[in-house]
Each structure stands twice: as C-alpha cells, then as structure tokens.
Amino acid sequence: MRINFDLGELAAFVAVAERMNFRAASEALFISPSALSRRIDRIEAALGVRLLDRTTRRVSLTEDGEQFLVHASEALSALSHAISDVGDRAVRRSGLVTIACIPSVANHLLPTVLAQFAQTHPDVRIKLLDQSAPAVLKSVVERQADFGVNFLGAQEPSIDFTAIVKERYVLAVPPLHRLADQRSVGWDELVDDRFISLAADSGNRMLLDNAVAQAKARPATHLEVNHVEGAMALVRAGLGVSAIPRLALAGSSTAELIGIPLVRPSVSRTLGLISRKGHQLPPHAAALSRLLVQRLRQL
C-alpha cells in the first residue's frame, strides 16, 4: 500500500491519541487546532478509515485507531532512534581531539601540522591546550587531553613517554650583540650580560638550572618572564640575552634574533609524545600524533 501521508500528519495523530484532546495536542505541536484537525482529516482520508471519534465534548479512538496507534508510535520511535544514531555516528566521525603542548610547539610547529591534518580530516575539531611543561603533563595525567608534546613525563609512572627529538638550548641575542658571530658560547662568557630568565616554576627554567649548576660561572638574572615568547620579545628590544630552546627560533629572521649554541655545559631537552600509560589513542588523535611526530623529526 502506498503511503499518502507525511510525518507531520502521523505525529499529529499520535499527539491527539496520547492526549485525547485537540487543544492540548495542538499546543504540544505548536500549531492551531484547525491545522491539527486538517492533518487528522488527511491521514484518515489516506488510510480510508476513521481513526478518531470526535464530538464537541470528547475524543476517542476507534478500533482501527487503537490498532494504528500501536504501529504509528513504534514507527515514530524507530525513526527517532535512527536519527539519533546517525547524529551520533556523525559526531564520532567528526570527533574532537584535545592536545596539550608546550608553547614553542604550539606556536612554531602545530599551525603547519594542523593545516595538513585538516586536509584529510576536515570535520575533526581540535582543542589546543598550550601550556607550561608541568601543566601539559598534568593535563594528560588528569585526562583533560588525549595526548601531549612535552619534555617532562619520562619519569612519571602513569605516563608513556615516546622520545621524538633532542633539542638544544641556544643563546638568543640581537644581531648586533658582541657574541652574534660566535659559533658557540659558554655560560661563563655571559656573566657581564643582562640575562633574561624564565620564571622559577617554568619547566625550561628548572631544566636549565639543573644543567648549569656545575658551571664555573653563570649570569645573574636581570629580568624574569613567564614564557619563552616574552623573553624573545625582550631580547629583540635590546634589553638582554636569554637561553631558549632552538625550536622557539623557528620562523624568526636573523635580522631580529640570532641563536648561538650554548656550551660548557651544553643543554638540551628531549621532546616526546606523552599519553596515559596503556591508553590507546582514538583513531583521529592517533593520526594527528603521527603527523606531529613526523614534523618534529623533520625539524
């Protein structure tokens, strides 16, 4: 039998049958009682039977109406579940990937990687937590991020740390600085320079302090900032020099800043992919992590 009515008319019948009141059903459907009555007339005409007995005082189901209500309710319920299932599948396909990473990676690496990822996964949403190294580790441990890129985490028992690349620290100086043409520079050569340090609770600062603790001499801090980007801005302004990870100079012109490898001792950090121990990344997160690893190794 060909179906000669639409979902609106089917929903109208079920709304009346459940409430046994045209006014209440019309209010639930946000249509006028007269429009509701026309929908009932059309579905009865399409079926060729009377579904409702209507008087000025009451509404009741006919025998055919009672039988049809069972199937109509089941059909609407099944359709609702189908729509919900399709919506859920669409959400799963689009998905959300949350990445926690240190600012040097977020600023100088992720834009290129995310642009490449968007070409093959245009519907996937990205949430980026660009944070200090301790905060990145905390975000992954506490399940706020799917994975992270960090130089902390190798000693954390709840974290899987996959080393990607070893990155040296360099001395950032303005182009006209007295050391700008040096191939390397020792910490003891900086005692007379205005040194710009990162904050004491910074992961970079902790790593640097531990590494140069045995140096013959080291510069005193004249300026202190929270982030590497802030240190670089102060160096550009000629306010001093700073030790920064080499990746932070990516994209910077030598007309603004020059990075000189630090020695005696040389200092480096190992960037790695961090995730919760034993946790398998969802497909979209795994695909993005592979792109990040590939790009880091190229650098």
C-alpha positions as CSV (number, residue, x, y, z in Angstrom):
1,M,0.0,0.0,0.0
2,R,1.3,3.4,-1.0
3,I,1.8,5.8,1.9
4,N,-0.1,9.0,1.1
5,F,0.6,11.0,4.3
6,D,3.6,12.6,5.8
7,L,5.4,12.5,9.2
8,G,3.6,15.7,10.3
9,E,0.2,14.0,9.9
10,L,1.4,10.8,11.6
11,A,2.8,12.9,14.6
12,A,-0.5,14.8,14.7
13,F,-2.5,11.6,15.1
14,V,-0.2,10.2,17.8
15,A,-0.3,13.6,19.7
16,V,-4.1,13.6,19.8
17,A,-4.3,9.9,20.6
18,E,-2.0,10.2,23.6
19,R,-3.8,13.3,25.0
20,M,-7.4,12.7,23.8
21,N,-7.6,16.5,23.5
22,F,-7.2,18.6,20.3
23,R,-6.2,21.8,22.1
24,A,-3.5,20.1,24.2
25,A,-2.2,18.3,21.1
26,S,-2.1,21.5,19.1
27,E,-0.2,23.3,21.8
28,A,2.3,20.4,22.0
29,L,2.9,20.6,18.3
30,F,2.8,24.4,18.1
31,I,0.1,24.5,15.5
32,S,-3.5,25.8,15.6
33,P,-6.4,23.4,16.5
34,S,-7.8,23.9,12.9
35,A,-4.5,23.0,11.3
36,L,-4.3,19.9,13.6
37,S,-7.8,18.9,12.6
38,R,-6.9,19.2,8.9
39,R,-3.9,16.8,9.4
40,I,-6.1,14.2,11.1
41,D,-8.6,14.5,8.2
42,R,-5.8,13.9,5.6
43,I,-4.4,10.8,7.4
44,E,-7.8,9.3,7.7
45,A,-8.5,10.0,4.1
46,A,-5.2,8.5,3.1
47,L,-5.9,5.3,5.1
48,G,-9.6,5.1,4.2
49,V,-10.7,4.5,7.7
50,R,-11.8,6.7,10.7
51,L,-9.2,6.8,13.4
52,L,-10.9,9.1,15.9
53,D,-14.5,9.6,17.1
54,R,-14.9,13.3,17.7
55,T,-17.7,15.2,19.4
56,T,-17.8,18.7,20.8
57,R,-17.1,17.2,24.3
58,R,-14.8,14.3,23.8
59,V,-12.3,12.5,21.6
60,S,-11.9,8.7,21.5
61,L,-10.1,6.2,19.4
62,T,-11.9,3.9,17.0
63,E,-10.9,0.2,16.9
64,D,-8.9,1.0,13.8
65,G,-7.4,4.0,15.6
66,E,-6.3,1.8,18.5
67,Q,-4.6,-0.6,16.2
68,F,-2.9,2.1,14.1
69,L,-1.7,3.9,17.2
70,V,0.5,0.9,18.2
71,H,2.2,0.9,14.9
72,A,2.4,4.7,14.5
73,S,4.1,5.0,17.9
74,E,6.6,2.3,17.1
75,A,7.4,3.9,13.7
76,L,8.0,7.3,15.2
77,S,10.1,5.8,18.0
78,A,12.2,3.8,15.5
79,L,12.6,6.9,13.3
80,S,13.7,9.0,16.3
81,H,16.3,6.3,17.2
82,A,17.6,6.2,13.6
83,I,18.0,10.0,13.5
84,S,19.8,9.9,16.9
85,D,22.1,7.1,15.8
86,V,23.0,8.9,12.5
87,G,23.7,12.0,14.6
88,D,25.9,10.1,17.0
89,R,27.8,8.5,14.1
90,A,28.4,11.9,12.5
91,V,29.8,13.2,15.8
92,R,32.1,10.2,16.1
93,R,33.3,10.7,12.6
94,S,33.9,14.4,13.2
95,G,35.2,13.9,16.7
96,L,37.2,16.1,19.0
97,V,41.0,15.8,19.6
98,T,42.4,17.6,22.6
99,I,46.2,18.3,22.5
100,A,48.3,19.6,25.3
101,C,51.7,21.0,24.3
102,I,54.3,23.5,25.3
103,P,54.1,26.9,23.7
104,S,57.2,26.5,21.4
105,V,55.5,23.6,19.8
106,A,52.1,25.3,19.7
107,N,53.5,28.4,18.1
108,H,56.1,27.1,15.7
109,L,55.0,23.6,14.8
110,L,51.3,23.0,15.2
111,P,49.9,25.5,12.7
112,T,51.6,23.7,9.8
113,V,50.6,20.3,11.2
114,L,47.0,21.2,11.8
115,A,46.7,22.7,8.3
116,Q,47.9,19.4,6.9
117,F,45.6,17.4,9.2
118,A,42.6,19.5,8.2
119,Q,43.0,18.4,4.6
120,T,42.4,14.8,5.4
121,H,40.1,15.2,8.5
122,P,38.1,18.4,7.7
123,D,35.3,17.5,10.3
124,V,37.5,16.8,13.3
125,R,37.5,19.5,15.9
126,I,40.7,20.4,17.7
127,K,41.1,21.8,21.2
128,L,44.6,23.1,21.9
129,L,45.9,23.5,25.5
130,D,49.1,25.5,25.0
131,Q,50.6,25.4,28.5
132,S,53.8,25.2,30.5
133,A,55.5,21.8,30.7
134,P,54.2,21.0,34.2
135,A,50.7,21.9,33.1
136,V,50.9,19.8,29.9
137,L,51.9,16.8,32.0
138,K,49.1,17.5,34.4
139,S,46.5,17.8,31.6
140,V,47.4,14.4,30.2
141,V,47.6,12.6,33.6
142,E,44.2,14.0,34.6
143,R,42.6,13.0,31.2
144,Q,42.0,16.6,30.1
145,A,44.0,15.9,26.9
146,D,44.2,12.9,24.6
147,F,48.0,13.3,24.4
148,G,50.7,15.9,24.8
149,V,54.0,17.0,23.4
150,N,56.4,17.8,26.2
151,F,59.9,17.4,27.6
152,L,58.6,16.3,31.0
153,G,56.9,13.0,31.7
154,A,59.6,10.3,31.2
155,Q,59.8,9.7,34.9
156,E,56.1,9.8,35.5
157,P,54.8,6.3,36.3
158,S,51.4,6.9,34.9
159,I,52.7,8.2,31.6
160,D,54.1,6.6,28.4
161,F,56.8,8.9,27.1
162,T,57.9,8.3,23.4
163,A,61.1,10.3,22.7
164,I,60.9,12.2,19.3
165,V,63.8,14.6,19.0
166,K,66.6,16.0,21.1
167,E,66.6,19.8,21.0
168,R,69.5,22.1,22.1
169,Y,69.2,25.3,24.0
170,V,70.7,28.4,22.4
171,L,71.5,31.9,23.5
172,A,69.2,34.4,21.8
173,V,70.9,37.7,21.1
174,P,70.2,40.7,18.9
175,P,72.1,40.8,15.6
176,L,74.5,43.5,16.7
177,H,75.4,41.8,20.0
178,R,79.1,41.3,20.7
179,L,78.6,37.5,20.6
180,A,76.4,37.4,17.5
181,D,79.1,36.0,15.2
182,Q,80.3,33.3,17.6
183,R,79.8,29.6,16.7
184,S,79.1,28.7,20.3
185,V,79.2,30.5,23.7
186,G,79.9,29.3,27.2
187,W,77.9,30.2,30.2
188,D,80.9,31.8,31.9
189,E,81.1,34.3,29.0
190,L,77.7,35.7,30.0
191,V,78.5,37.0,33.5
192,D,78.6,40.6,32.3
193,D,75.4,40.4,30.2
194,R,71.9,41.4,31.3
195,F,70.3,37.9,31.4
196,I,66.6,37.3,30.9
197,S,65.4,34.2,32.7
198,L,62.2,32.3,32.7
199,A,60.1,32.1,35.8
200,A,61.3,29.8,38.6
201,D,58.3,27.4,38.2
202,S,58.8,27.1,34.4
203,G,59.9,23.6,33.1
204,N,62.6,25.3,31.0
205,R,64.0,27.2,33.9
206,M,64.1,24.0,36.1
207,L,65.9,22.1,33.3
208,L,68.4,24.9,32.7
209,D,69.1,25.4,36.4
210,N,69.8,21.7,36.9
211,A,72.1,21.6,33.8
212,V,74.3,24.6,34.6
213,A,74.5,24.0,38.4
214,Q,78.1,22.9,38.0
215,A,79.2,25.6,35.5
216,K,82.3,27.7,36.5
217,A,80.2,30.8,36.3
218,R,76.7,31.8,35.2
219,P,74.9,35.1,34.6
220,A,72.7,36.7,37.2
221,T,69.1,37.3,36.3
222,H,68.2,40.9,35.5
223,L,64.8,40.3,34.0
224,E,62.4,37.4,34.6
225,V,59.4,36.5,32.4
226,N,56.8,33.6,32.4
227,H,57.1,32.5,28.8
228,V,59.8,32.0,26.1
229,E,57.9,34.3,23.7
230,G,58.2,37.1,26.3
231,A,61.9,36.5,26.7
232,M,62.4,36.7,22.9
233,A,60.4,40.0,22.8
234,L,62.7,41.5,25.4
235,V,65.8,40.3,23.5
236,R,64.5,41.9,20.3
237,A,64.1,45.1,22.2
238,G,67.8,45.0,23.2
239,L,67.1,44.5,26.9
240,G,69.4,41.5,27.3
241,V,70.1,37.9,26.2
242,S,68.2,34.7,27.0
243,A,68.6,30.9,26.9
244,I,65.8,29.4,24.9
245,P,65.0,26.1,23.1
246,R,66.1,26.2,19.5
247,L,62.6,25.4,18.2
248,A,61.4,28.8,19.5
249,L,63.5,30.5,16.9
250,A,61.7,28.7,14.0
251,G,60.4,31.3,11.7
252,S,62.4,34.1,13.2
253,S,64.6,36.2,10.9
254,T,68.3,36.6,11.7
255,A,67.7,40.3,11.3
256,E,65.8,40.1,14.6
257,L,67.4,37.3,16.6
258,I,70.4,35.0,16.4
259,G,70.6,31.7,18.2
260,I,74.1,30.6,19.4
261,P,74.6,27.1,20.8
262,L,75.4,27.1,24.5
263,V,78.3,25.1,25.8
264,R,80.2,24.4,29.0
265,P,77.8,22.8,29.6
266,S,75.6,22.3,26.5
267,V,72.0,22.0,27.5
268,S,69.3,20.0,25.6
269,R,65.8,18.7,26.2
270,T,64.1,15.6,24.7
271,L,60.7,16.4,23.2
272,G,58.4,13.4,23.3
273,L,54.8,12.3,22.9
274,I,53.1,11.7,26.2
275,S,49.9,9.7,26.8
276,R,48.4,7.8,29.7
277,K,50.1,4.5,30.3
278,G,48.4,1.7,28.5
279,H,45.9,4.0,26.8
280,Q,45.3,3.5,23.1
281,L,44.6,6.8,21.3
282,P,41.3,7.2,19.4
283,P,41.9,7.0,15.6
284,H,41.8,10.8,15.0
285,A,44.1,11.5,17.9
286,A,46.5,8.8,16.7
287,A,46.5,10.2,13.1
288,L,47.3,13.7,14.4
289,S,50.0,12.4,16.8
290,R,51.7,10.7,13.8
291,L,51.8,13.9,11.8
292,L,53.3,15.8,14.8
293,V,56.0,13.2,15.3
294,Q,56.9,13.2,11.6
295,R,57.1,17.0,11.5
296,L,59.2,17.2,14.7
297,R,61.7,14.7,13.3
298,Q,62.0,16.7,10.1
299,L,62.9,19.7,12.2
